[in-house]
Structure formats: structure tokens, C-alpha cells
């Protein structure tokens, strides 16, 4: 196994600087819980609708397979499913129904999901100074929960196809995407990411995961902390990737856990979508020569939850 190098003290110090320098605490009021979803103004939503030109829609989520089919590298605790009632008991000449039950882990490296602010803390605080004590074992997220996004997320989406910009099929192992890589993908898209956009970064893992066998090294590429100034400068509303956003294994894990999650969720009040499937969208974008689109997603209205399953859709 390749040894993951630990970050230098200077790299850790830079991430800690970003926690302060890129903070949106108080930007939308002392009691705000929406964070960067405040950027989804009526004008932004109306403008996003003009991105629909071809009239083609594609899903941006992974299909959920249930235990034991889920990849063991991605799903340490796989989704589970059973039939409370099935067609096995249907009788001739009678109406009958089937009932399902599903249990889904709301975080991790398998399920496409939305991270709310209450998912992560630094120094016992999450976005806008909310105390870690607001997320409790017996009741969940009393503040900073995913229910804050219950009106849905509708905005202009931009696909940043990093492998296509770099001329490769996918990024290998736990590669770190850099700000230069994002610049290259932005040039390929022939647009500049704007405040309030939903940015979806493709690493190619969606294609790679279909090729790897069960014993392949499970390293996941993701955004390195070098991307944080780029993200803050664009002032985006939501960040999504086709992996867990931060690389895994993560060289910062022992000291900062996941720097991009940390700074985006806690300091910026941004929302993060992990584990998208961007392969169909990438093919569509290349075919149409259009990398921006109307983005829409509706998390489940889960009370006091720090995350939700999500099926985002891109409308070109």
C-alpha cells in the first residue's frame, strides 16, 4: 500500500488560516442557518432557468444497491432493504400490494447525499457559531440540520470535468485536485463560475469504480486544500463531487480530518454533495458543448438530520 504523506505544519497552518479568512459567520445575520443557500436569490433562480437549451435531463446520483451488493470499499455499512410484503403472497383473483423497508447510511463514501452544516465541527462550533452541543445523540441536529434546505436547491450548475481538461480517463488513487486543475476545467467549460452556482467536480471516479475489481486499492481522489481560495473567490452555493469531496485516504486525517469539508461547512456555511455520478452528465456536456445547466435537487425533509439522500438532476 502506498504510504500517505502527512501534511507539513505550514499546510496545516494554511487550512487554519482559511477557517478564519473565508468565514461567512454573520454575513447573513447572527442567527442564519442557510449559509450559502442565501445566494440562491429569485434573480439567480430565474437566470438559472435560461440555461435550459437542449431540453435534456440527466441524473447526477449513484444507483443504490443494497447489502451485500454494495462495494465494501465504499460502504462499510451498506444500505439494507427488505420486503415487508411481496408478490410471493399474492392470490389469484385478489388485489395485493408490496411494501418495502430501506435503511440508508446518510454519510460515507457510497450514497449520494447532501451534507448539512451540523455534519462537522471545529473547536466545538459549526457554521455561524452553532455549538456542537446543538447536535445531540437522542434528538439529532437541533440546529444546522438538513431540513434548512427543505425548499430544495435550484441554481445554475457547472460541471468541471478535471480528467477531460487534463487529457486522462480518470484521476488515480487518492489524487488531490488543485486550483490549477479547476482553472483548466473551467476553461474547458468556457465559463467562469459565478456566485450562487452549484459546482460539480468530476474526477472520473464514476468510470473508474466500474473498472476496479473487489481487491483493487480503494483510494478516492478529491479536492486538496489548495482549492479553498478558488472556491471562496467564486462564492459558490454548493460543492459536489463524484467522490467524498476530500481525498481518501486523506493525509490531513490525523490533524484536520477533511480540510475541504471543514472549511466549506464550518467557515463558509457551504453545502456539500458527496458521491455524485457525473459520467452521464459529462458525456452530455461534451456532446452538446455545454457545461452549464439548470441544477435541481430536493433533500428529504428529515427533521434534525445532518444529511439526506439526494438525486440531483441536471437539465441542459
Buried (B, 14 or more C-beta within 10 A) or exposed (E): EEEBEEBEEEBBEBBBEBBEEBBBBEEBEEEBBBBBBBBBEEEBBEBBEEBEEEEBBBBBBBEBBBBEEBBEBBBEEBBBBEEEEEEEEEEEEEEEEEEEEEEBBBBBBBBBBBBBBBBBBBEEBBBBEBEBEBBEEEEBBBBBBBBBBBEEBBBBBBBBBBBBBBEEEBBEBBBBBBBEBBEBBBEBBEBEBBEBBBBBBBBBBBBBBEEEEEEEEBBBBBBBBBBBBBBBEBBBBBBBBBBBBBBBBBBBBEBBBBBBBBBBBBBBBBBBBBBBBBBEBBEBBBEEEBBBBBBBBBBBEBEBBBBBBBBBBBBB
